[in-house]
């Protein structure tokens, strides 16, 4: 396919350049559309449809959102980004999506003095979303990036305990999270998604990142020269590398790789999850369940099910998740598709803890999602070698893995360091992206495996023969809390770079500068990060 494109490249260069520069007389969608319906997983050949001028790369088109959901026409940068404090490199990074993976990558790249533009189709940070938990493997990176303290103060639960209970509410096992944080050198951050996203967004702007709202991407120019994206307005945004972080429902994923996402194995688990969030006024006024706002995480274990309650924002809100076998109620993955809380209450009989049932009655609605289990995508990098996917777009995780957000942050830190250690220039992009994938794939495979295993342990504990130690309930994700993705990248980049391209020469000054910008130049001198109450052997009463 790429050979076909290059055959006429020289004779049509001027026309192609006009189109990519946004010439008003050119219509990129009509000139360079690929008929991807003839593309199969077994063959990388594609038929050019209505293509007057064969381009050097390939332009793939996304179906726009329905008019009722589509973002408005793209607007220029709103000017809220601050100027760069350091010397900016020649590398231009375009990031699609302003979730945790996208904003995390923006912050990490900006710290390497890379020019970053984030394209977000919505009008701003969504107020939707309930709880998210970042393990120490993610919080140590965000603390290094300068946002950990803010996230802890604004949104994290500070009770210091994770309490496990049986269906009736009797204590089974508990973990002192303050002691765990001291052991692994970084805290567990548990809070509300919009609050944490706001912290990352603010830091990104402070570092000079351009965050462009109302900027829906509908096409990708997959080129080994200069990749680009086309917005719904028709504007073309070019860069040296495009990082796609458009989430679990990634529409770009199936278009930019020879193996479409729809063909990847997605295992139905026959489980689903109800989840909800509310402000805390009603809970706080109820003496039966007001203690659920004390900052501690609680998990109730029932027959083939479990329920978690997460206080957030320093007790100003409370979230719950209820994981169970599929029911007659239809599930959805739409944040707008809210269900009545009665769906949950109908599934909780009188055997469940009265305090829990009392608290859930204060919620007005819930979301109901199907849970699937799927392996990481086979391909993370586009054919042209300069468009890469990170986060849920290529390795979505079951809720019980308790690592979805953390792995997105690890992706962000790793890809930024790889780009920097490859020289922060266009010539090193493909090597950087390939090394990034080699570094990250084994870790995300391990994290994804935790999902089913953790669910099995929690859902069978109360029905297992007497004798299983309560410590078996310890979250499996704790095993990942000592991992430092940035140090791992710094340590192994050179070897992996020579594996993917023996001719590529990694310069010592690139490595030193990347380490310095990431605050990794002194491997053993960083203080251990411990926050919250001082470690204590005491525990809450309820």
N, C-alpha and C positions, 0 to 999 in steps of 0.2 A: 504494500500500500504506500509506504513512504517513498519507494523507488518511483512509483507512478507519479506522485506529487512532484518529485524533483525533476522529472523529465522535461517539463516546460517551465521550470522555475525561473531561469534567467530571462527568458523572453517576456515573462509576465511580471517581473519584479515590481515595476513602477505601479501597475494596477493594484497589486497586492498591498504595497505600502500605502497607497491612498486609502484603501479600505480600512486597514488597521489604524490609520491615523484619524479615522472618523470622517472621511470625506462625505459631504452631504449628498453627493450624486451616487454614492455607492451604497449597496444594500447587502451587508455581509450575510444575513440569513439566506437571501436568494442566490447569492453567488457561490457560497461554499457550504452547502448543506450536504451531509452524508446520509445516504439511506442505510441506517443501521439495522433495518429489519432483516437484511441479508447477512448480518454478522453473526457468527456462531462461536461457541466456546472453543470448538475444535479448529477453527480457522480464523486467522486475523485479517483475511481479505474482506474488503468492503467495497460496495459499488458507489461510484460518484453519481449523485442524482442532481439534475439541473445545475451542473457545475460549468459555468462558462470559462472560469479561470482556475485551473488546478492550483491550489495553494501549496506552500511548502509543508505546512503542518496539516492538521485536520481540525475542522470546526464542527463541534458536536452541539446539538441544540436541545435544550431542556424545554419541556412543555410548561408554559407559564401557569401560574396559579389561576384558579377561576377568578373572574372579576371581583367577586365579593371578598376574596382573600388576598388579592394581589397588592403588593406595595405600590405606592405612588411612584411617579417618575423619579429617577435618580436626581439628587440635588448635590451641589458641590459640597466639599468638606465644610462642616459648620464652623471651622476656625477655632474650636476649643482645644486643639492639641497645642502643647507647649513646644517651644523650640528645643532642638537637640542640645544637650549639654556637652556631648563628646564629639569626636570627629566621625562624621557619618561615612560609612563605606560606600562602595559603588553598587552594592547589591540592593535590588528592589524586591520586596516580598509583598505579595498580594494574598490576603487571607480571606476566605469566604466563610462567614459564620462568626457570630459573636457570643458563642457559648463558652464553656470552660476551656475546651481545647483551643478554640480560636483566640480568645482573649489571653489565655496563658501563653500561646505561641507568640502573640503580639508583644507581650511584656518581655518574654525571654529574648526575642530577636532584637527588640529595641535596646535592651541592655548590652547587646553586642554592637550597638551603633549601626544597625541595619535599618534601612528605610522601610517602614511598614505601613500598609494601607489595609484596613479591615472593612469589608463590605458586608453589611447586615441588611436583610430585606425588610425588617420591621421598622417601626418608628422609634424604637428605643428598647432599653432593657425591659423584658417582660416582667410584670408583677406576678405572673403565674409561677407555680412550682412550690413544692413543699420542702421536705428536708433533704439534705445531702450530707454525707459523712466523708471527710477526707482523712485518710490514714496518715501516719507519721511520714511515710514515704513521699507523700505529696506536700504535707505542711512544711517539711524542711526545705523544699524547693521554694515554696511561696514565701517563707520567712526570709530566705536568701534574696528573693526578688523585692523585698520591701513591703509585702502586703500581709504577711502572716500575723503581725501584731494587730493590724486593723481588723482583720477577719475575726481574730479571737475576741477582741473587745466588742465588736459590733454584733456578732452573730453566734458565737460558739456557746454550747452548753458548758457550764463550769462546775457542775455538781461533782464530777470526778469519779462517778461509778457507772458501771453497766450491770444492771440487776436482772437476773433471769428468774422467772417464776413459773410454776406449773399452771395448769388451766384454772385452778381455784384461787390462785394468787399467793400460794405458799412459796417461800424462798427456796431456790434450788442451788444457785451458784451466782457469784458476783466477781467482777473484775474491777480493781482499783485503777482507773485510767490515769490518775496522776502518777502512780508508781510506774505504770507502763511507759508513760511519756518520759520519765526520768531514765528508765532503762534503755529506751531506744533513741533518746536524744532529740525528740520532737513531739509536739502535742497531737492529739486527735482533735480535729476541727469538725464539729457537728452543728449545723445551723440551717438557715433558710437559703435556698438557691439564689433568689434575687439579691439578697444582702451580700452574699459572697461575690456574685457577678459584679455588683456595683464596686466592690473593692478593687477587683481586677481592672474594670473599665476605667476607674479613676487613675490608677497607677499607669495604665497604658497611655492615657492622655498626658499625664505628667512627663512621660518619657518621649513624647513627641509623636506618638502613633496617630495617624489620621483614621478616625472611625466614621465611616460614611453610612448614615442611616438611609432608609428608603431606597436601598440599592440592591434590588433583586437580580441575581445572576441567572440568565437564561441560556447562555452559550459559553462554551470553553474552546479556546484556540489552543490545541495540543501541538506544540511545536518544539523541536529540539533547539530552536534558535531563541525565540522570544515568545513565551506563552502569554496568553491574554484571556480575558473574560469579556463578555458582552452583557450589558445591563438591559433591563426591560425597556429602558428609554432609548436604546440603540447606541449608547456611549460605549466605547471600547476602553478597557483599563488594562494596560500592559505591565508586565513585570519580568523579572529574571527567574522567578519561581512563584508558583501558585500553591498555596496550602489550603486544601479543602477540609473544612471542619463543619460540615452541614448536618451532622447528627445521625441518629439511628435510622432515620428515613431518608438517607442520602439519595437524592435524585441524580446527582452527578456520577455516583459510583458506577452505575450500570452503563453509562455512556462512555466513560473514559478508560475503561479496561476491556480487554478482549473477553473476559469472563464476567458476564453481567451478574449483579447481586442476586437477581431473582433465581439464578441457577445454582447458587450456593446452597449447601445443605442447611436447612433451618428445621430443627427438631422441635416439634410441639411437645411441651412438657406436660400438657393437660393440667396445668396450674395457672392461676391468675392472681392478681394482686389488687386489692382495694387500697386507695390511699387518699388522705384528706388533710386539710390544714385549717386552722381557725385562730382568730385572735383570742387572747386568754381571759377576757373579762368574765365570761360566764363560768369558766372552770375555776378561776380564782375565787369567785363568790360562792362556790359549792364546797362546803367543808368536807364532803366525802372524798372528793378527788382533787382538791386544791394542791395537795402535795406533789402531784404529777408535774408541777411547774418548777420543781426544785433543782433542775439542771441535770438530773440523772437520766440516762437511757434505760428503758425497761422493756423486756421481752417476755411475753407469756407464751408458753409452749402447750399446744393442744393436740388432739388427735389429727395427724397429718396436716397440721397448720401451725402458724405462729403469728402473733401480733406484736408490733413494736410501737412504743410511744416515745416521741422525741420532743422535749421542750426546746424552744428556739428563741433567739433574739433576747437573751437574758430574761426569759420567762414571759415575754410579751406575746408569744404564740405557741401553739402545740400542734404537732403533726402525728399521724398514725399511719402504719401500713399493716395490712392484713393479707397474708399469703396463704392460699388454700387451694384445694382441688377445684377444678372447674365446676361451675354451677349452671343453672338454667339461665342466669342473667347474662346478657351479651356484654362482651368486653370491647374496649376501644383504646386507641392510643392518642386520642385527640384531647388536648388540654381543655377544649371548650365543651366537651361532651360529659357534663356532670350528671351523676346519678344521685338519687335520694339516699340518704343515710340508712333508710329502711332496708336496703339491700344487705347491708352489713349486719344490722340488728337481727334480721331474719335468720342469719346463719349462726348466731350466738345463742345457744340454749342456756338454761339456768345453771349449767355446770361451770360456766365461765365466771371469773372473778367479778363480783357485783360492783367493785370500784371501777373496773375497766368498762363494764357495760354502762354504768352511770356516766362516765366521761364521754363515751361515744355518742350518747344521746344528745350531747351539747353540739355536736357537729350537724350542719344542715345538709351537706352533700359530700360526695366522694367521687373519685375517678375509679374506673375498673379496667385494668389492663391485662391482656393476655401475656403470659411469660413464655418466651421461646429460648432455646439454647442453640447457639450456632458457633461454628469455629471462626477464627479470624479470616478475613477475606484472603483469597489466594494472591491478589495483586494489590499493592498499596500505591504503586507509582504508574503513571500513565505511559503510553507508548513512547511519547516524545521525551520522557525522562525528566521533565521539569515541573510536573504537577504531582503532588503527593497528598494522600489522605491521612488524617489522624483522628484519634478519638473514636466515638461511637460509629462513625462512618465506616470503619473497617474492623472494629472489634467491640461490638456492643456486648454488654454483660448482663447476666441475670441479677436481679436486685440482691440476692443472697451472696453474691460474690463480694459485695461491699467494697468494690474497687473501681467502679465505673468512672467516677470523677477523678480518682487518684491516678488511674492509668492515663487519662486525658492530660493531666498535668505533667506526668512523666514524659509523655509524647512531646509536649510543648517544650520542655526543657532540653530534651535530647535533640530535637530537630534544630533548635537554635544553635546549640553548641556545634553540631555537625556542620552546619552552614558556615559558622565562624572558623572552625578548624580546617575547612576546605578552602580557606582564603577569603571568605566573604566576597567572592566575585563570581560572575556568571559561569566561568569555565569550570568551577568546582561543584556546581549545583547537583549534577547527576550523581557524582560520587557521594556527595553528602547525603542525598536522599536514600541511596542504596545502603549506605552504612547505617543510617537511621533505622531502616527496616530490619537490618541484621541485628542491631542492638535491641530493638524493642520487641520483635516477634516472640522470642522465647519467654519473656516476662509476661506478655499479655496472654499467651497460651496458658501459663500457670495460673494467672489470675482468673481467667474464664473458667477453668476447671473447678475453682472453688464454689461456683454457683450451685451446681447440682449436689456436690458433696456436702456443702453446708446445709442445704435444704433437707437432705436425707437425714443428717444427724439431728437437726432440730425437730423434724417432724416425726421421728420415731423414738425419741428419748423417753417420753412418758409412757410409751407402750412397750418398751424393751424390757426384757427380763431384769429383775433387780440385780444389781451388781455393777452396772456401768458407772464409772466414776463421773461425778458432776463436771469435772474439769474437761470432759469431752466436749462440753458446750462452748468452750473457748473459741471465739471467731477465728476461722482459718486464716483470714486476711491479716491477722496480727503477725504472721510469719513474714510478711512482706515489709513490715514497718522499718526494718533496718536498711532497706535498700536505698541507695542514693543514685538515681538515674544519671545525674550530671557527672558525678565522679566516675561512674561506670563508662560514660561516653568519653570522658577525658582519658581514661586509662586504656581503652581498647580501640579508639578511633584509628590510630595509625595502622594497626595490624589489619583491621577490617578494610581500610581504604586500599591497602595493597592487595587484598583478596579480590575486591571487586574491580580494581583497575591497577595491575602491576606497574603501569607506566606513570601513574599519578604520583607526584612528589609532594609529600606533606612537609611544609616548611616549619622549622622550630618556632619562628617568630609568630606564625599563625596560632600555634598551640598555646604559646605563652600569653598572647594577647587575649585569646578566648578564655583562658583560665582566669586571667586577671579581671576581665569584665564580668565573669560569672562568680567572682569572689572565691575562686577555687585554687588560687596560686599557693596557698598554704594549706596543704591537705589535712594537717592535724591540729590546726590552731583555732578552728571555729568552735565557739562555746556550744555546749549542749543546750538545746532549747527546751526549757521546762516552764510551763505556765499553769495557772489554776491554783487550787489550794495546795498547801504543802502536803506531800505524801503522808498519809495517816492510816493507821490500822483500824480506825473507827469506821463505822458505816451508817448509812441512813436507817431510820427505824422502819420505813414502809417501802 
